[in-house]
Amino acid sequence: MNPLPTINPLAARIQTLAEDAVDGTELFVVDVDVRGRTGSRVVEVYVDSAIGAGLDDIAQTSRRLSFLLDTEDLIKGKYNLQVSSPGANRPLASPCQYPRHVGRSLRIVHTDGAEEVTVVGTLTAVGDDTITLTLKGKASPLELPFTAIQEARVELPW
């Protein structure tokens, strides 16, 4: 699983600046998305931490990143910068996000050989390279390497 998927060079450069903006804090960059065209871009940056990102953390990151973007004059024309924490409906995009979800139910799409498999289970452990899920009705836990995970989402209880 690529910890920070980026598609274009502009998003990759913004990701680097966002990482600079959170340097020295408990925050980490989860994802960067750039939409629109020159003169009307929307730049979405998602940050998180082991205990969650608070409003003050997000505001400070937004100010820092805005300053870095303006200093480099990276985005030509007008743009709208939106810094937030990932919502419950966004997939987990970074291995750093998993520890705070231990004990929660996850829906995971992963590769098993050449096949894609979807499982739902309770996240019971997070290692350096793997996660462990307890699946309902299964005696032994399922250990998955991050590299096999295609998508992971928290299953909401409602």
VEXBATOR-102352 format. One line per 5 residues: number of its first residue (from 1); their letters; for each residue x, y, z of N, C-alpha, C. Coordinates in pm, whole numbers, padded with zeros to 5 digits, m for minus. Atoms other than C-alpha are relative to their C-alpha. Example, Ala and Ser with C-alpha at 12.3 -4.5 7.8 and 13.67 -1.06 7.14 Angstrom:
<recs>
1> AS> 00089:m00119:00000:01230:m00450:00780:00090:00120:00000 | m00082:m00119:m00006:01367:m00106:00714:m00077:00109:00073;
</recs>
This chain:
<recs>
1> MNPLP> 00085:m00117:00000:00000:00000:00000:00089:00122:00000 | m00076:m00124:00006:00148:00331:m00103:m00051:00093:00107 | 00048:m00082:m00110:00136:00550:00209:m00064:00131:m00044 | 00054:m00127:00045:00068:00871:00017:m00011:00001:m00152 | 00012:00005:00144:m00065:00817:m00331:m00014:00140:m00059;
6> TINPL> 00013:m00126:00072:m00009:01114:m00560:00000:m00031:m00148 | 00017:00028:00141:m00098:01135:m00925:00083:00093:m00086 | m00068:m00094:00089:00060:01448:m01066:00112:00073:00073 | m00114:m00069:m00061:00378:01650:m01008:m00040:00115:00092 | 00045:m00109:m00087:00187:01947:m00863:m00043:m00054:00136;
11> AARIQ> 00043:00061:m00126:00022:01725:m00600:00119:m00054:00078 | m00120:00053:m00067:00358:01562:m00525:00078:00114:00067 | m00073:m00113:m00058:00522:01903:m00467:m00078:00059:00118 | 00082:m00050:m00111:00230:02019:m00251:00011:m00095:00119 | m00017:00099:m00106:00262:01696:m00052:00130:00026:00076;
16> TLAED> m00128:m00028:m00065:00628:01777:00016:m00010:00126:00086 | 00018:m00122:m00078:00537:02129:00129:m00089:m00023:00122 | 00089:00032:m00113:00256:01991:00347:00078:m00075:00108 | m00084:00072:m00097:00505:01754:00511:00092:00098:00073 | m00080:m00105:m00065:00729:02057:00577:m00085:00079:00099;
21> AVDGT> 00090:m00078:m00086:00428:02239:00727:m00032:m00072:00130 | 00030:00075:m00122:00364:01960:00980:00126:m00047:00073 | m00126:00040:m00062:00732:01901:01058:00011:00061:00140 | m00012:m00047:m00137:00795:01927:01431:m00128:m00010:00080 | 00127:00020:m00071:00435:01844:01521:m00029:m00151:00005;
26> ELFVV> 00042:00140:m00005:00257:01517:01595:m00078:m00040:m00125 | 00081:00025:00118:00070:01548:01265:00079:m00069:m00111 | m00057:00055:00122:00135:01353:00946:m00098:00025:m00113 | 00083:m00024:00118:00006:01408:00593:m00058:m00133:m00044 | 00069:00121:00042:m00252:01150:00491:m00016:m00003:m00151;
31> DVDVR> 00028:m00002:00144:m00340:01261:00139:m00003:00144:m00048 | 00008:m00129:00067:m00324:01551:m00105:m00078:m00020:m00129 | 00079:00007:00123:m00577:01611:m00381:m00007:00139:m00061 | 00006:m00128:00071:m00558:01886:m00642:m00100:m00015:m00113 | 00103:00004:00103:m00863:01954:m00858:m00010:00135:m00069;
36> GRTGS> 00025:m00124:00071:m00965:02215:m01109:00110:00031:m00099 | m00099:m00041:00099:m00763:02409:m01360:00061:00133:00044 | m00071:m00123:m00033:m00530:02707:m01354:m00099:00115:00020 | 00087:m00112:m00032:m00700:03003:m01189:m00118:m00035:00087 | 00112:00041:m00085:m00958:02797:m01004:00026:m00136:00064;
41> RVVEV> m00036:00129:m00062:m00776:02512:m00832:m00055:m00012:00141 | 00034:00035:m00137:m00893:02341:m00516:00107:m00096:00047 | m00106:00083:m00057:m00613:02198:m00304:m00050:m00052:00134 | 00046:00062:m00124:m00728:01952:m00038:00118:m00076:00061 | m00108:00066:m00073:m00474:01840:00222:m00061:m00059:00126;
46> YVDSA> 00053:00069:m00118:m00566:01582:00485:00115:m00034:00092 | m00101:00028:m00101:m00363:01561:00805:m00065:m00072:00117 | 00050:00075:m00114:m00398:01339:01109:00113:m00018:00099 | m00101:00038:m00099:m00215:01225:01423:m00050:m00123:00072 | 00037:00121:m00074:m00220:00927:01656:m00123:00023:00088;
51> IGAGL> 00115:m00030:m00086:m00480:01103:01871:m00105:00084:m00072 | 00093:m00081:00077:m00657:01293:01593:00052:00143:m00012 | m00041:m00138:00025:m00605:01641:01452:m00107:00095:00051 | 00094:m00099:m00053:m00767:01925:01644:m00011:00121:m00091 | 00022:m00119:00081:m00897:02250:01499:00121:00094:00001;
56> DDIAQ> m00118:m00085:m00007:m00594:02445:01623:00114:m00056:m00085 | m00104:00066:00082:m00359:02191:01460:m00026:00024:m00148 | 00036:m00017:00141:m00545:02219:01131:00018:00145:m00043 | m00015:m00142:00033:m00553:02600:01139:00147:00037:m00012 | m00143:m00030:00005:m00181:02619:01213:00063:m00061:m00125;
61> TSRRL> m00052:00065:00121:m00102:02372:00934:m00043:00076:m00124 | 00051:m00077:00114:m00321:02568:00694:00080:00129:m00019 | m00078:m00125:00009:m00136:02894:00776:00141:m00027:m00051 | m00137:00033:00042:00205:02732:00740:00005:m00040:m00147 | 00000:00048:00138:00118:02557:00415:m00033:00114:m00097;
66> SFLLD> 00036:m00113:00084:m00045:02868:00269:00122:00090:m00023 | m00122:m00081:00011:00274:03063:00342:00100:m00066:m00094 | m00096:00072:00086:00491:02794:00176:m00045:00001:m00146 | 00052:m00002:00137:00266:02777:m00130:00017:00138:m00063 | m00013:m00135:00052:00267:03155:m00168:00147:00038:m00022;
71> TEDLI> m00143:m00030:00013:00644:03178:m00113:00058:m00062:m00126 | m00050:00067:00120:00712:02926:m00387:m00076:00038:m00126 | 00086:m00036:00114:00438:03070:m00610:m00026:m00124:m00086 | 00015:00130:00063:00365:02708:m00691:m00127:m00012:m00084 | 00128:00011:00068:00002:02746:m00795:m00031:00133:m00066;
76> KGKYN> 00026:m00123:00075:m00061:03002:m01066:m00148:00037:00010 | 00138:m00046:m00008:m00374:03212:m01027:m00061:m00028:00136 | 00072:00023:m00125:m00637:03175:m00759:m00007:m00148:00031 | 00022:00138:m00046:m00669:02861:m00553:m00066:00004:00136 | 00068:00014:m00127:m00868:02743:m00257:00069:m00114:00075;
81> LQVSS> m00068:00100:m00081:m00663:02562:00010:m00094:m00047:00110 | 00085:00059:m00103:m00862:02326:00231:00083:m00104:00075 | m00074:00093:m00085:m00677:02156:00517:m00099:m00055:00102 | 00091:00061:m00095:m00873:01907:00726:00053:m00136:00041 | m00031:00139:m00035:m00857:01573:00899:m00089:m00088:m00088;
86> PGANR> 00083:00087:00083:m00984:01276:00701:m00127:m00038:00075 | 00127:00037:m00062:m01349:01206:00771:m00014:m00151:00009 | 00024:00143:m00020:m01491:00871:00867:m00028:m00072:m00131 | 00034:00065:00127:m01595:00807:00507:00121:m00014:m00093 | m00120:00011:00085:m01240:00843:00365:00075:m00128:00033;
91> PLASP> m00079:00121:m00027:m01032:00528:00324:00127:00034:00075 | m00129:m00016:m00067:m00726:00481:00539:00107:m00002:m00109 | m00095:m00014:00109:m00443:00597:00315:00144:m00019:00045 | m00136:00008:m00052:m00138:00568:00541:00006:m00101:00114 | m00015:00091:m00114:m00009:00297:00775:m00003:00071:00135;
96> CQYPR> 00003:m00077:m00124:00020:00573:01037:m00141:00016:00056 | 00139:m00018:m00044:m00361:00589:01053:m00055:m00122:00076 | 00058:00123:m00055:m00416:00229:01163:00001:m00010:00152 | m00001:00021:m00145:m00306:00236:01531:m00118:00060:00074 | 00112:m00060:m00075:m00584:00471:01639:m00133:m00071:m00025;
101> HVGRS> 00124:00074:00030:m00841:00231:01490:00001:m00142:00056 | m00001:00132:m00065:m00739:m00076:01693:m00127:m00013:00083 | 00127:00025:m00069:m01060:m00228:01828:m00122:00034:m00084 | 00111:m00035:00089:m01272:m00093:01543:m00012:m00102:m00112 | 00027:00087:00114:m01429:m00285:01259:00045:00069:m00128;
106> LRIVH> m00047:m00052:00128:m01263:m00237:00919:m00050:m00088:m00114 | 00029:00071:00125:m01370:m00333:00567:00124:00017:m00085 | m00126:m00005:00073:m01058:m00423:00374:m00009:m00080:m00129 | m00017:00067:00129:m01006:m00506:00009:00149:m00025:m00013 | m00142:00034:00010:m00678:m00693:m00030:00022:m00102:m00109;
111> TDGAE> m00034:00101:00099:m00498:m00908:m00279:00040:m00129:00072 | m00036:00134:m00047:m00467:m01280:m00219:00043:m00075:m00125 | m00048:00052:00128:m00247:m01401:m00500:m00043:00096:m00109 | 00048:m00083:00111:m00406:m01275:m00822:m00143:00049:00023 | 00140:m00028:m00028:m00747:m01235:m00658:m00015:00114:00100;
116> EVTVV> 00036:m00102:m00098:m00903:m00936:m00478:m00106:m00057:00092 | 00090:00054:m00100:m01079:m01031:m00156:m00042:00113:00094 | 00051:m00097:m00097:m01301:m00819:00071:m00032:m00072:00129 | 00028:00057:m00132:m01310:m00894:00443:m00044:00111:00094 | 00038:m00093:m00107:m01467:m00727:00745:00040:m00066:00130;
121> GTLTA> m00045:00054:m00126:m01306:m00773:01081:00043:00109:00095 | m00044:m00094:m00103:m01191:m00610:01402:00152:00009:m00004 | m00145:m00023:m00001:m00845:m00457:01389:00050:m00025:00142 | m00048:00036:m00133:m00659:m00618:01678:00146:00037:00024 | m00141:m00036:m00017:m00294:m00528:01612:00053:00066:m00126;
126> VGDDT> m00067:m00068:00111:m00075:m00307:01395:00150:m00015:00022 | m00145:00013:m00006:00287:m00394:01324:00066:00099:m00094 | m00073:m00090:00090:00556:m00220:01124:m00044:m00018:m00145 | 00033:00030:00139:00452:m00393:00800:m00133:m00070:m00019 | 00122:00079:00008:00127:m00573:00884:m00106:00051:00097;
131> ITLTL> 00108:m00017:m00095:m00210:m00551:01050:m00058:m00138:00029 | 00065:00125:m00036:m00403:m00826:01227:m00148:00028:00023 | 00146:m00012:m00012:m00780:m00867:01196:m00056:m00128:00060 | 00077:00114:m00048:m01015:m01091:01389:m00129:m00001:m00082 | 00118:00012:00085:m01282:m01212:01150:m00107:m00078:00072;
136> KGKAS> 00113:00067:m00064:m01626:m01312:01273:m00010:m00144:m00052 | 00017:00139:00038:m01665:m01690:01274:00129:m00073:m00037 | m00129:00063:00031:m01293:m01758:01215:00080:m00016:00128 | m00076:00028:m00121:m01077:m01920:01480:00133:00074:00003 | m00131:m00064:00001:m00746:m01775:01369:m00008:00139:m00064;
141> PLELP> 00001:m00136:00055:m00675:m01407:01302:00063:00004:m00139 | m00055:m00022:00134:m00589:m01277:00956:00106:00108:00010 | m00108:m00098:00003:m00254:m01105:00920:00022:00043:m00144 | m00014:m00054:00135:m00223:m00877:00618:00116:00098:m00006 | m00103:m00102:00019:00083:m00692:00495:m00063:00126:m00061;
146> FTAIQ> 00051:m00124:00057:00021:m00326:00413:00006:m00002:m00152 | m00016:00003:00145:00143:m00399:00060:m00114:m00074:m00070 | 00111:00074:00060:m00155:m00633:00002:m00132:00077:00009 | 00125:m00074:m00021:m00417:m00378:00115:m00023:00096:m00116 | 00039:m00089:00109:m00592:m00210:m00176:m00083:00118:00052;
151> EARVE> 00083:m00103:m00061:m00845:m00017:00034:m00043:m00047:00137 | 00046:00031:m00136:m00937:m00002:00401:m00087:00116:00048 | 00092:m00100:m00053:m01232:00178:00556:m00051:m00045:00136 | 00063:00028:m00130:m01366:00200:00909:m00147:m00027:m00027 | 00142:00034:00010:m01706:00031:00927:m00074:00076:00108;
156> LPW> 00074:m00079:m00098:m01941:00275:01092:m00110:m00086:00061 | 00094:00088:m00069:m02176:00120:01351:m00146:00020:m00037 | 00141:m00023:00035:m02497:00262:01201:m00031:m00038:m00141;
</recs>
